Amino acid sequence: MLEQIGITGGSGYISFSLAKHLSKKFEVTIFDVKSPKDPNSKLAFRQCDIRSYENVNKALQGMDLVIHTAIVQIPQINEQKKLGYEVNISGTDNVCRAVEENPRTKGMILASSWHTIGERQLTGIIDEEFGFRPDKVEDRARLYALSKMAQESIVRLYAEMSEKVFGVIRMGTVLGEGMPEKTAANIFIENGLNGKPLTPYRHSMFRPMLYVDIIDVCRAYENFARKILNGEVKGMCNSLTHVFNMYYPEAVTILDLAEIVRDAIIKYSNGQIRPKIEVVETGQPSLFTEEDKTNISVDMSKALRFLDLENLRGPKESIEELIKARVKKSEND
């Protein structure tokens, strides 16, 4: 009999991608207040509002492992702050408590974000001990970063006191088919393929970004889940033990990203589409310099070793695969 894995917030891009991938090896159930966007999905679904502990506890019955991805994101978190608190903070505690109190459930993995380390003035080696810097992000991302920090803190406190495994995977900005429409990568790709210019903003064009491919994300969660279910890892430990960074160890600026997209479109359209890069002046002061990305180095050794990952797909390869597929699709339509 296959192990049962529950994914909270399973209607989002990352969670739904995880659900489809993990369903090849496990029985997967999606828990959310709304059903998955894909009407053809054959994944099991249970309606669940994580703001209610009773709702969560009932929904998670029978699960061997829980992956917690539910979160109120940008921009909604800035518009509905109370909802953000109830879902992101109280909801996370409810999920942790339900996992802890359910005799069958062996543990939980939190989907976290590289936003916890901040965006500005990054220097030195970025590893799992780098630290939280919520006030070094754009103002629009501040509450989101605080939420991710709070979620991690709750999960790590449970890890310190529970015999079950409570872990964290911090992801870079995820690249892959189906990624949110308003991400810079998707906007650049869509505009470029439609012959429109790629328009990075001058004030943020040198912002160092850390990316990860959705395929590597799925591999990481699968391997971590398997270790927990097989009893290869134990709880009641220093909570940092089961915190892992998951991003390609080379920073890419927004301008770099635009150049990668432009070059890939030219390559896979056989030169028929040649989008221009037009830097947009907003009047805002520049927050980054061209040298910022060289001030950091990323140490991925812990995640690669523990999660049995030999290497990660870089953003250039991810972008090229996306554009190649979309060009091919447009030619076939």
C-alpha positions in Angstrom: 0.0 0.0 0.0 1.4 3.4 -1.0 2.1 6.0 1.7 -0.3 8.9 2.0 1.0 12.4 1.5 -1.1 15.5 2.0 -0.3 18.9 0.5 -1.8 22.0 2.0 -2.5 24.9 -0.4 -2.3 22.3 -3.1 -4.0 24.5 -5.8 -0.9 26.8 -6.3 1.8 26.4 -8.9 4.5 24.8 -6.8 2.1 22.7 -4.7 0.2 21.4 -7.7 3.5 20.6 -9.5 4.6 18.7 -6.4 1.3 16.9 -6.2 1.5 15.7 -9.8 5.1 14.6 -9.4 4.7 12.8 -6.1 1.6 11.0 -7.2 3.8 8.8 -9.3 5.3 7.3 -6.1 2.7 8.0 -3.4 -1.0 8.5 -2.8 -1.4 12.3 -2.8 -4.3 14.4 -1.5 -4.6 18.1 -2.0 -6.0 20.3 0.8 -7.2 23.8 0.0 -10.2 26.1 0.4 -10.5 25.9 -3.4 -10.2 23.1 -5.9 -7.3 22.7 -8.3 -7.3 24.9 -11.4 -6.8 21.9 -13.7 -10.3 20.5 -14.3 -8.7 17.3 -15.7 -6.7 16.6 -12.5 -7.3 13.1 -11.1 -5.6 14.0 -7.8 -7.6 13.5 -4.6 -8.9 16.7 -3.1 -10.3 17.6 0.3 -11.6 21.1 1.1 -9.8 22.4 4.1 -9.5 25.9 5.7 -6.3 25.8 7.7 -7.5 28.7 9.8 -9.6 26.2 11.7 -7.7 23.6 13.8 -10.7 21.3 13.9 -10.9 21.5 10.1 -7.2 20.8 9.6 -7.2 17.9 12.1 -10.1 16.2 10.5 -8.8 16.7 6.9 -5.3 15.4 7.7 -6.5 12.1 9.2 -4.8 9.2 7.5 -1.8 11.1 6.2 1.7 9.6 6.6 3.4 13.0 5.7 2.3 16.6 5.2 3.9 19.1 2.9 2.8 22.6 3.9 2.7 25.2 1.0 -0.3 27.3 1.9 0.4 31.0 2.2 -1.3 34.3 1.4 1.2 35.9 -1.1 2.0 39.2 -2.7 0.0 41.4 -3.3 -2.9 40.0 -1.4 -1.0 39.9 1.9 -0.6 43.7 1.7 -4.2 44.2 1.0 -5.6 41.7 3.6 -3.2 41.7 6.5 -5.5 40.0 8.9 -6.1 37.2 6.5 -2.4 36.9 5.9 -1.8 36.5 9.7 -4.7 33.9 10.1 -3.5 31.8 7.2 0.3 32.2 7.3 0.9 32.2 11.0 -2.2 30.7 12.8 -2.7 28.2 9.9 0.9 27.0 10.0 0.6 26.4 13.8 -2.7 24.5 13.2 -1.0 22.2 10.6 2.0 21.6 12.9 -0.3 20.8 15.8 -2.4 18.4 13.7 0.8 16.6 12.5 2.1 16.4 16.0 -1.2 15.0 17.4 -2.0 12.5 14.6 -0.4 9.2 15.6 0.0 8.0 12.0 1.7 11.1 10.6 5.5 10.9 10.6 6.4 14.5 9.9 5.9 17.7 7.9 7.9 19.7 5.3 7.4 23.4 5.1 7.8 25.1 1.7 9.8 28.3 2.4 11.5 30.9 0.4 14.8 32.6 -0.2 13.1 35.9 0.6 14.0 35.3 4.3 17.6 36.3 3.6 16.6 39.6 2.1 17.4 41.2 -1.3 19.7 44.2 -0.6 23.3 44.3 0.6 23.9 40.6 0.4 27.5 39.7 1.1 29.4 36.6 2.0 28.5 32.9 1.9 24.8 32.1 1.7 24.1 28.9 3.5 21.4 27.6 5.8 22.8 29.7 8.7 22.8 33.0 6.8 20.0 34.4 8.9 16.7 36.3 8.5 16.7 39.9 7.0 13.1 40.9 6.5 13.9 44.6 6.3 16.3 44.2 3.4 13.5 43.5 0.9 11.3 45.8 -1.1 8.4 47.2 0.9 5.9 45.2 -1.0 7.6 41.9 0.0 8.2 42.8 3.6 5.1 41.1 5.1 5.6 38.1 2.9 9.2 37.7 4.1 8.1 38.2 7.7 5.4 35.5 7.2 8.0 33.0 5.8 10.2 33.7 8.8 7.4 33.2 11.2 6.4 30.0 9.5 9.9 28.7 9.7 10.1 29.7 13.4 7.0 27.8 14.2 8.1 24.7 12.3 11.6 24.8 13.9 10.1 25.1 17.4 8.1 21.9 16.8 11.3 20.3 15.5 13.0 21.0 18.8 10.3 19.4 20.9 8.8 16.7 18.7 9.9 13.2 18.1 8.5 13.6 14.6 10.4 15.3 11.7 9.6 18.9 11.0 11.7 20.2 8.1 12.0 23.2 5.8 13.0 23.6 2.2 13.7 27.2 1.2 13.3 27.6 -2.5 14.6 30.2 -4.9 12.3 31.8 -7.4 10.9 28.8 -9.2 11.1 28.5 -13.0 9.0 26.0 -15.0 6.0 25.6 -17.2 2.9 27.0 -15.5 4.8 29.4 -13.3 2.8 32.5 -12.3 2.0 34.9 -15.1 3.4 38.0 -13.3 6.9 36.7 -12.6 9.6 38.6 -14.4 10.7 35.4 -16.3 7.2 34.7 -17.6 6.6 38.4 -18.6 9.9 38.5 -20.5 9.2 35.3 -22.3 5.6 36.2 -23.3 6.5 39.7 -24.4 9.6 38.5 -26.3 7.8 35.7 -28.2 5.1 38.2 -29.2 7.7 40.6 -30.6 7.4 43.1 -27.7 10.5 44.5 -25.9 11.8 43.1 -22.6 11.6 45.9 -20.1 13.6 45.6 -16.9 13.3 48.5 -14.5 16.5 50.6 -14.1 16.2 50.8 -10.3 16.2 47.0 -9.9 17.9 45.6 -13.0 21.0 44.6 -11.1 19.1 42.9 -8.3 20.7 39.5 -7.6 18.1 36.7 -8.0 18.4 33.1 -6.9 16.4 30.7 -9.1 15.6 27.0 -9.0 13.9 24.7 -11.6 10.6 23.1 -10.7 12.1 19.7 -11.7 14.8 20.0 -9.0 12.2 21.2 -6.5 10.1 18.1 -7.1 13.2 15.9 -6.7 14.2 17.5 -3.5 10.7 17.1 -1.9 10.5 13.5 -3.1 13.8 12.5 -1.6 13.2 14.3 1.7 9.7 12.7 2.0 11.2 9.3 1.3 13.8 9.7 4.0 11.1 10.7 6.6 8.7 7.9 5.6 11.5 5.3 5.7 12.6 6.5 9.2 16.0 7.5 8.0 15.8 10.9 9.8 14.6 11.5 13.4 13.0 14.4 15.2 13.9 16.0 18.6 17.0 17.6 17.2 18.6 21.0 16.5 16.0 22.4 14.2 18.6 23.7 11.7 19.4 20.1 10.9 16.5 19.7 8.6 16.5 23.2 7.0 17.7 23.2 3.4 18.3 25.9 0.8 17.2 24.9 -2.7 18.5 27.2 -5.4 21.0 27.2 -8.1 24.3 28.5 -6.7 24.8 31.4 -9.1 23.0 34.7 -8.7 21.4 36.1 -11.9 20.3 39.8 -12.1 17.0 40.9 -13.7 19.1 42.3 -16.6 20.9 39.0 -17.0 17.5 37.3 -17.1 16.3 39.5 -19.8 19.5 38.8 -21.8 19.0 35.0 -21.3 15.4 35.2 -22.5 16.4 37.4 -25.6 19.2 35.1 -26.6 17.0 31.9 -26.2 14.2 33.4 -28.3 16.6 34.3 -31.1 18.1 30.8 -30.9 14.9 28.8 -30.9 13.0 31.0 -33.4 16.0 30.6 -35.8 16.4 34.3 -35.7 12.9 35.1 -36.8 12.1 36.8 -33.5 14.7 39.3 -32.1 13.2 41.1 -29.1 14.9 44.2 -27.9 15.8 45.0 -24.3 14.5 48.4 -23.2 15.4 49.5 -19.7 12.6 51.5 -18.1 13.3 54.6 -16.1 10.8 54.9 -13.2 12.5 57.7 -11.3 13.2 55.5 -8.3 16.7 55.4 -6.9 18.7 52.4 -7.8 19.0 49.9 -5.0 21.6 47.6 -6.6 24.9 47.8 -8.4 26.3 45.7 -11.2 28.9 44.2 -8.7 26.3 43.1 -6.1 25.9 39.6 -7.5 29.7 39.0 -7.2 29.6 39.8 -3.5 27.9 36.5 -2.6 28.6 32.8 -3.0 26.1 30.1 -2.4 27.0 27.0 -0.5 24.6 24.2 -1.6 26.6 21.3 -0.2 24.2 20.5 2.7 21.1 20.2 0.5 22.9 18.4 -2.3 24.3 15.8 0.1 21.2 15.2 2.2 18.7 15.4 -0.6 20.7 13.1 -2.9 21.0 15.7 -5.6 24.1 15.6 -7.8 23.6 18.9 -9.5 20.9 21.5 -10.2 19.5 22.9 -13.5 20.7 26.5 -14.0 18.3 29.3 -14.9 19.8 29.5 -18.5 18.9 25.9 -19.1 15.4 26.3 -17.5 14.6 29.3 -19.7 15.9 27.7 -22.8 13.7 24.6 -22.2 10.6 26.8 -21.6 11.2 28.9 -24.7 12.0 25.8 -26.9 8.7 24.2 -25.8 6.6 27.3 -26.4 8.1 28.0 -29.8 7.4 24.4 -30.8 3.9 24.6 -29.5 3.2 27.8 -31.4 4.5 26.2 -34.6 2.1 23.2 -34.1 -0.9 25.3 -33.4 
